[in-house]
């Protein structure tokens, strides 16, 4: 699973800085269960939804090529 920024579709990596709507700065620690685990400069790790940080999650196997394969597989299974 990848996390990408809404603004420019760039992938977010561990250690990258992120801002929430109130302009608080966070550093990405990991992606876990559909949420991003981040930490502020002086606090413990917190789980936030990607939308709160201007990001979205992408399942790597859900690319165009992966979707085409799924459609073909579904088509032939119904025959």
N, C-alpha and C positions, 0 to 999 in steps of 0.2 A: 504494500500500500504506500502511496506517495502523498505527501502534503504539498499543495501548490498555493501560491499567492493569487488572490482574486484580481489584483491590480494588473499584473503582467504575466501570469501563468508560469512564473519561475518556480522550480522545485525548492522546498524549504528543507535544509539539512540541519542536523544536530549542531547546536552552537549558534545558529542564526538568530538575529534579533527580530522580535515581532512587537507590534504595537496593538493595543486594544482601542476601542472607541473613545476612551477617556485619555488616550495618549500615554498610558503606562507602558513601560518597556519591559519585555520578557525575553528570556533566552530559552530556546527549544532544547529539551532534554531527550524526549523520545515521543513516538506515536504509540498509543496504547488503546485498543478497543474502541476505535472511532473518535478518540479524543487526543488532544495534544497535552503532554506533560511539560509544563514550563516552570521557570523560576524567575522571580523578580531579583533584583540585585541583592537585597538584604532579607529575603524570606525563603521559606521552605518550598519544595515543589508543589504545584497546584495543577489539577486537571481542568482544562477548559475546552469547550467545543471549538472546532476550527472556525466557525462563523464569527465567534467572538474576537478572533485575531485576524480577520480578513483573509482566511484561507479556506480551502476545500480539500477533501480527500479523494483520491483517485485509486481505484483498484487496478493494479498493473495489468491484469488479464482482461480488463474491460476496454482495451483499445479497439480501434476499428477492425483490425485484423482478427482479434479475439471474438468480437461480436459477429463477424461474418462466419467464422468457424462454428459458433454456437447456433446461428440460424441454419446453416447447412446441416448440422447434426440433428437439429430439431425437425427439419424438413424430412430427412431420410428416416428418422425414427417413426414418423407418422405414416410412412408409406407401407 
